Amino acid sequence: MKSVSVFYLLCCLSAFTLRVFAEPQARIAPLDFGTPQGEAGIRFACAPGQLHILDAGMKAYLRTLKIDTGSVIKRADPANGVLLYTLNTPAGDINTLDLKDRPALHIRDDVVYLPGKHGSGKMIHTVSKKEILLALLQHGRLTEFTGKACDIEALKDHVAIRQNTVAWAEHLTWVWPDGDAAQWNEKYWTRGTPKPGIPLHVALNDVFLNQQKYAIGCYTATKLVVIQGVLDYYRRIKRSPARLKLIEARLLADHDPLVGIEPARMWDFEQDFDPHELSRPGKLLRIKRDVEPLNFVPGDWIYFLNTDPVTYQKTGYEGSNAIYLGRNKFDDYYDDNHHSYTYFQKLDEVYQWRNGVFSRSRDFKKIKPLTAADVERLSKRPAEGGLLKAIRVSPYFFSYEELPVWVAH
């Protein structure tokens, strides 16, 4: 993992806010297009004859989202069929947390519609597609489109699914089980499986429309948000019955739609991990490894690991599964912090468990404030003394790639 040489961290501990700035570094050197190593942003690796259409489509998409072409660097290798788009920032700038605070980018929230009970609905503010695309373009990771995904519509779908996922995570008030058994609305669910005859989308919608009837941990909560974001997009927004059928078939292949949506290797660090599961793909999601710290794309599934061996044994406190909402916000499934946590708050929440802080209102005397140096250290991988796993999990390019075969146990 490339190190971030200098952080200027302004940690307002009382308000739990964080701004992180990377020291400007040299511009990107010319790339060797024979390998994706060292590349960042969005890469199309396609037939040479497709590049013109892709480039025109990308320019139109940038215009639609009001992204100045000067904000994006394009590199082309026509002989090898490669187009690479990267945010016009210094090579060492891997931070996406503060994108909305950069005046030159002119990022504002989008307003989208979410359905409600009995045919009602509401308009909500959520992360903009513009911020999502800019985060994908930022240094710190590479997102590649190849094969059937050599289509600008694959990128648009990917951005839209991420936005819909975030929208469903904006205002959640589920109940935290705190080590007790999960609770489900028995009208629709039997311990996390839809009851016979209940369509999957109907059961899922109830989880979001009658939240007080569900007590679930963050792992289950994250999976529900991800599934809802994908299914609702293809059912309600894209209105694509063929893709919806494909996705539902994968989810219900073992009659247990919440099991195995992520690649098994996401949990290869756990002591009881079965190495025979290492190659098992996710039903809905792929894993991206070696992502730089502070690099999050809205809609990412992230994991903060509790590295304290004592409190790690406490059920529900092994770590924290989180969805990045953009705008330096992470989900708050239980409305403990006005529906979101900043990056610093999320690090601080997981770190303070080792100090016995499981309720900030009850255990506030046990809190040991973090310094700027602590935050920099905790932003690293667990092997380097940090809490943040260098992985990000996100949806496949449905119908724009050959999905890996998923076989039930």
matplotlib code that plots the C-alpha trace (Angstrom):
import matplotlib.pyplot as plt

x = [0.0, 1.4, 2.0, 0.6, 3.7, 2.1, -1.3, -2.5, -5.3, -7.7, -9.5, -12.3, -12.8, -15.8, -17.7, -16.1, -15.2, -12.2, -10.6, -7.6, -5.3, -2.5, 0.6, 0.8, 3.2, 4.5, 2.2, 1.6, 4.4, 3.6, 2.0, 3.0, -0.2, 0.9, -0.1, -2.7, -0.3, 0.2, -2.9, -5.8, -9.3, -11.6, -10.0, -11.7, -9.7, -11.6, -11.3, -9.5, -12.6, -14.7, -12.5, -14.1, -17.6, -16.5, -14.7, -17.7, -20.0, -17.7, -17.5, -21.3, -21.6, -19.2, -21.2, -24.5, -23.0, -21.5, -18.0, -15.5, -13.3, -10.3, -11.0, -10.3, -7.1, -7.6, -4.9, -5.4, -3.5, -5.4, -3.1, -4.0, -7.6, -7.1, -8.7, -7.8, -9.6, -8.2, -9.2, -6.8, -5.3, -1.8, -0.7, -0.5, -4.0, -6.0, -8.6, -12.2, -13.6, -13.3, -14.4, -17.6, -15.6, -13.4, -14.9, -13.5, -15.6, -19.0, -20.5, -24.1, -26.4, -28.9, -32.6, -34.2, -37.5, -38.0, -41.2, -43.0, -45.9, -49.3, -48.1, -46.7, -43.2, -40.8, -38.0, -34.7, -31.2, -28.5, -25.1, -24.8, -23.9, -21.3, -19.5, -19.7, -18.0, -15.4, -14.6, -14.2, -11.8, -9.7, -6.2, -6.2, -7.8, -8.5, -12.0, -11.8, -14.4, -13.7, -15.5, -19.2, -18.7, -17.0, -20.2, -20.7, -24.1, -22.2, -20.6, -23.8, -25.6, -22.8, -22.9, -26.7, -26.8, -24.3, -26.5, -29.6, -27.8, -26.8, -30.3, -31.8, -29.1, -29.7, -32.4, -32.4, -33.7, -33.3, -32.9, -29.5, -29.8, -26.7, -25.8, -29.3, -31.0, -32.1, -35.8, -37.7, -41.2, -42.7, -45.4, -42.7, -39.6, -38.4, -35.0, -33.7, -35.4, -38.6, -41.7, -43.0, -45.0, -43.6, -41.7, -38.2, -38.7, -41.9, -40.0, -37.1, -39.3, -40.9, -37.5, -37.1, -40.7, -41.3, -37.9, -39.1, -40.0, -36.4, -33.5, -30.4, -26.6, -24.5, -23.5, -27.1, -28.0, -25.2, -26.3, -29.9, -28.9, -26.8, -29.5, -32.2, -30.0, -29.5, -32.9, -34.8, -32.7, -33.5, -37.2, -38.3, -35.7, -34.2, -37.3, -35.4, -37.2, -34.5, -31.7, -34.0, -34.8, -31.0, -30.2, -33.1, -32.1, -28.6, -29.9, -32.3, -30.0, -29.8, -33.2, -31.3, -30.9, -28.8, -26.1, -23.0, -23.8, -20.1, -17.0, -16.0, -12.5, -13.7, -13.4, -10.1, -8.5, -10.8, -9.4, -12.2, -12.1, -12.3, -9.6, -11.8, -14.1, -11.3, -12.4, -16.2, -17.5, -20.2, -23.7, -23.9, -20.6, -16.9, -14.0, -11.3, -8.1, -5.2, -7.3, -5.5, -6.6, -9.1, -10.2, -13.9, -16.5, -20.1, -21.8, -18.7, -19.0, -16.1, -14.9, -13.3, -11.7, -11.6, -8.0, -8.4, -8.3, -10.5, -13.5, -13.2, -14.7, -17.9, -20.7, -21.4, -18.2, -15.7, -15.7, -18.0, -19.5, -20.2, -21.5, -19.9, -22.5, -20.2, -19.7, -17.4, -20.4, -20.8, -24.1, -25.8, -28.2, -29.6, -29.9, -27.4, -25.7, -28.3, -28.2, -24.5, -20.9, -17.9, -14.8, -13.2, -16.3, -16.3, -12.7, -13.2, -16.3, -14.5, -11.3, -13.1, -14.6, -11.3, -11.8, -15.2, -17.2, -20.2, -22.6, -21.2, -23.9, -23.4, -19.7, -18.4, -16.1, -14.1, -13.4, -9.8, -9.6, -7.6, -4.8, -4.0, -1.2, -3.7, -6.0, -3.2, -2.1, -5.6, -6.3, -3.8, -4.3, -4.6, -1.1, 0.3, -1.5, -4.7, -8.3, -9.3, -9.2, -7.7, -10.7, -13.8, -16.8, -19.2, -21.7, -20.9, -21.6, -24.8, -25.6, -22.3, -20.0, -20.0, -20.9, -19.0, -20.9, -22.4, -23.1, -25.0, -23.4]
y = [0.0, 3.4, 5.5, 9.0, 10.9, 13.9, 14.5, 17.8, 16.5, 18.9, 16.8, 18.7, 16.1, 17.7, 17.8, 14.6, 16.1, 15.3, 17.0, 15.2, 16.9, 15.1, 17.0, 17.8, 15.6, 15.2, 14.8, 11.3, 10.0, 8.5, 5.2, 1.8, 0.7, -2.9, -3.3, -1.7, -1.4, 2.2, 3.3, 5.0, 6.1, 4.5, 2.3, 0.9, -2.0, -2.8, -3.4, -0.5, 0.2, 0.9, 3.7, 6.5, 5.6, 5.2, 8.5, 10.3, 8.7, 9.6, 13.3, 13.4, 11.8, 14.3, 17.2, 15.7, 15.7, 19.2, 18.0, 20.3, 18.4, 20.2, 18.3, 15.0, 13.7, 11.3, 9.0, 6.8, 3.9, 3.1, 0.2, -1.7, -0.5, 1.4, 4.6, 5.8, 8.7, 10.1, 13.1, 16.0, 16.0, 15.3, 11.6, 11.5, 12.8, 9.7, 11.3, 11.2, 12.2, 15.9, 16.0, 17.9, 20.5, 21.4, 24.5, 23.9, 20.7, 22.4, 19.2, 19.4, 16.7, 15.2, 15.0, 11.6, 9.9, 6.9, 5.0, 4.8, 3.0, 2.6, 4.1, 7.2, 8.5, 11.3, 13.3, 13.0, 14.6, 12.1, 11.8, 13.1, 11.0, 13.7, 12.9, 9.2, 9.5, 11.9, 9.5, 6.7, 8.9, 9.9, 8.4, 5.5, 2.7, 1.5, 0.5, -1.4, -2.0, -4.6, -7.2, -6.6, -3.7, -1.7, 0.4, 3.7, 2.4, 0.0, 2.9, 4.8, 1.8, 1.3, 4.9, 4.8, 1.6, 3.2, 6.2, 4.2, 2.1, 5.3, 6.7, 3.7, 4.1, 7.8, 7.5, 4.2, 3.5, -0.2, -1.7, -2.8, -6.3, -5.8, -9.5, -10.8, -12.7, -10.8, -9.9, -9.9, -9.0, -12.5, -11.5, -11.5, -13.3, -16.4, -15.6, -13.7, -15.8, -14.6, -16.7, -19.0, -17.1, -13.7, -12.1, -11.1, -7.4, -7.3, -8.7, -6.3, -3.3, -4.1, -4.0, -0.4, 0.8, -0.8, -0.5, -0.6, -4.3, -5.3, -5.8, -6.6, -6.4, -4.3, -7.2, -8.1, -4.4, -3.9, -6.8, -5.6, -2.1, -3.5, -5.9, -3.3, -0.8, -3.3, -4.9, -1.6, 0.0, -2.7, -3.1, 0.6, 2.9, 1.0, -1.2, -4.1, -7.4, -9.5, -8.2, -8.3, -11.9, -12.7, -11.1, -12.6, -16.0, -15.6, -14.4, -17.3, -20.0, -21.5, -20.2, -17.9, -14.5, -12.9, -15.6, -15.2, -11.9, -10.9, -13.0, -15.4, -14.1, -10.9, -12.8, -14.6, -12.8, -14.6, -17.4, -19.8, -19.1, -22.2, -22.0, -24.1, -21.1, -18.8, -19.0, -18.7, -15.6, -13.3, -13.5, -9.8, -8.3, -8.3, -7.3, -4.7, -5.2, -2.8, 0.3, 3.3, 4.7, 7.7, 6.4, 5.6, 5.6, 6.2, 2.8, 1.0, -1.7, -1.1, -3.0, -1.5, -4.3, -4.3, -5.2, -5.4, -9.2, -8.8, -6.8, -8.6, -11.6, -9.6, -10.5, -7.6, -5.9, -7.9, -4.9, -2.6, -3.1, 0.2, 1.8, 5.0, 7.6, 10.2, 13.7, 12.3, 10.3, 6.6, 4.9, 5.0, 2.1, 2.8, 6.6, 6.9, 9.9, 11.7, 9.1, 9.2, 9.2, 11.1, 9.1, 10.2, 9.3, 5.8, 5.2, 6.6, 4.4, 1.2, 2.2, 3.2, -0.3, -1.4, 1.2, -0.3, 2.4, 0.6, 3.4, 6.9, 8.4, 5.8, 5.2, 8.7, 8.8, 5.9, 7.7, 8.4, 11.1, 10.4, 12.6, 13.4, 10.9, 8.2, 8.9, 8.6, 5.3, 3.9, 4.7, 2.1, -1.6, -3.8, -5.3, -1.8, -0.9, 0.5, -0.5, -0.1, -3.2, -2.2, -3.8, -2.3, -4.4, -3.2, -4.6, -6.4, -4.8, -6.7, -7.8, -6.1, -9.0, -12.7, -13.2, -15.9, -19.1, -19.3, -22.8, -23.4, -25.6]
z = [0.0, -1.0, 2.1, 2.6, 3.5, 5.3, 6.7, 8.0, 10.3, 11.9, 14.4, 16.3, 19.0, 20.6, 17.3, 16.0, 12.6, 10.4, 7.4, 5.8, 3.4, 1.5, 0.7, -3.0, -4.9, -8.4, -11.4, -12.8, -14.9, -18.3, -18.0, -19.3, -21.0, -21.1, -17.4, -15.2, -12.3, -11.3, -13.0, -11.2, -12.1, -14.8, -17.4, -20.5, -22.0, -25.2, -28.9, -30.6, -32.8, -29.7, -28.3, -30.4, -29.2, -25.6, -25.6, -27.1, -24.5, -21.7, -22.8, -23.0, -19.5, -18.0, -19.6, -18.2, -14.7, -15.2, -14.7, -16.4, -18.9, -17.4, -14.2, -15.9, -17.5, -20.5, -21.7, -24.7, -26.2, -29.4, -30.4, -27.3, -27.0, -23.7, -22.5, -19.0, -17.2, -14.0, -11.8, -12.5, -9.0, -7.8, -7.9, -4.1, -3.7, -2.8, -0.6, -1.6, 1.8, 1.1, -2.6, -1.9, 0.0, -3.0, -4.5, -8.0, -8.3, -7.5, -5.9, -4.6, -3.4, -5.7, -4.8, -5.5, -4.9, -2.5, -2.2, 1.1, 2.7, 1.0, -2.3, -0.7, -1.2, -0.4, -2.0, -0.2, -0.5, -1.2, -2.7, -6.3, -9.3, -9.9, -6.6, -7.2, -10.7, -9.4, -6.6, -9.1, -11.1, -8.1, -7.4, -5.0, -7.0, -10.5, -11.8, -15.1, -17.8, -20.4, -22.6, -22.6, -20.1, -22.9, -22.9, -21.3, -20.1, -17.9, -16.1, -15.8, -14.3, -11.9, -10.7, -10.5, -8.4, -6.0, -5.6, -5.0, -2.4, -0.6, -0.8, 1.0, 3.7, 4.4, 7.0, 8.9, 12.4, 12.9, 16.4, 17.6, 19.0, 21.2, 21.3, 21.4, 18.6, 15.6, 15.2, 11.9, 10.9, 11.0, 8.5, 5.8, 7.2, 9.0, 10.5, 7.5, 4.8, 3.1, 3.9, 1.2, -1.4, -0.4, -3.3, -2.4, -3.2, -1.1, 2.0, 1.4, 1.1, 4.4, 6.1, 5.0, 5.4, 8.9, 10.4, 14.0, 13.5, 12.8, 15.2, 13.2, 13.4, 11.1, 8.9, 8.1, 7.8, 5.3, 3.2, 3.2, 2.1, -0.8, -2.0, -1.8, -3.7, -6.6, -6.8, -6.4, -9.1, -11.7, -10.6, -10.1, -11.7, -14.7, -15.1, -16.5, -15.9, -17.5, -15.2, -12.2, -12.9, -13.3, -9.9, -8.0, -9.4, -8.0, -4.6, -4.3, -5.7, -2.2, -1.0, 1.4, -0.3, 2.5, 2.4, 0.2, -1.5, -0.9, -1.9, 0.8, 0.8, 2.3, 5.6, 5.0, 8.0, 10.5, 12.5, 11.6, 7.8, 5.7, 3.0, 0.7, 0.5, -0.8, -4.5, -3.8, -5.6, -4.3, -5.5, -6.1, -5.2, -6.1, -4.0, -4.7, -2.8, -1.9, -2.0, -0.6, 2.8, 2.7, -0.7, -0.6, -3.4, -2.3, -2.1, -1.1, 1.6, 4.0, 7.1, 10.2, 12.2, 16.0, 16.6, 20.4, 21.2, 24.3, 23.0, 19.6, 21.4, 22.3, 20.0, 17.6, 18.3, 16.1, 13.7, 11.9, 8.5, 6.9, 3.7, 2.5, 1.8, 0.2, 1.7, 4.4, 5.9, 6.8, 7.6, 10.9, 10.8, 14.3, 14.2, 17.1, 15.5, 13.4, 10.6, 9.8, 11.1, 9.8, 9.0, 12.2, 14.2, 12.6, 13.5, 17.0, 17.6, 16.8, 18.6, 21.8, 22.2, 23.7, 26.4, 27.3, 25.4, 24.0, 24.7, 24.3, 26.6, 29.3, 29.0, 28.1, 31.1, 29.6, 26.3, 25.5, 22.9, 19.7, 18.5, 14.9, 15.0, 16.3, 13.4, 10.8, 12.4, 12.6, 9.0, 8.0, 7.5, 10.7, 10.0, 10.2, 13.4, 11.8, 11.8, 8.1, 5.9, 2.5, 0.7, -0.9, -1.9, -4.7, -7.2, -10.4, -13.8, -14.2, -17.8, -18.9, -17.8, -17.5, -13.8, -12.0, -11.4, -7.9, -6.7, -3.4, -0.8]

ax = plt.figure().add_subplot(projection="3d")
ax.plot(x, y, z, "-o")
ax.set_aspect("equal")
plt.show()
